[in-house]
């Protein structure tokens, strides 16, 4: 049974950093392309970043240079390191593998 569990969200101030985690079970994370998506209040879900099975990464333009996607194969866990956070990064963040979505973790950036 595929399960994705996000954690690490919270309330931070602009300029702060936060690291999200996605613990995967029921499959080998490193063998799959894994993504982070987010959804802000009143807006559609948007893709944030992806890491493929070879470890190659790609990012949405608005987060390039600030966010880093990575994984720990031994822990079967994916991460999203977020630096220089902005109020417009406020959203529910989701870990995604194909059609499988986690429950999300809330990130709020506010002074």
VENZI-V353357 format. One record per backbone hydrogen bond with DSSP energy under -1.0 kcal/mol. CO is the residue of the C=O (numbers start at 1). NH is the residue of the N-H. If there is no record, write none. Layout:
CO:NH
CO:NH
//
This chain:
3:25
5:23
7:21
10:108
12:110
13:16
16:85
18:82
20:80
21:7
22:78
23:5
25:3
28:31
29:32
34:51
35:96
36:48
36:49
37:94
38:46
39:92
40:43
46:38
48:60
49:36
50:58
51:34
52:55
56:52
58:50
60:63
63:66
63:67
66:83
68:81
70:79
72:77
76:24
77:72
78:22
79:70
80:20
81:68
82:18
85:15
86:89
87:90
91:107
92:39
93:105
94:37
95:102
96:35
97:100
100:97
105:93
107:91
108:12
//
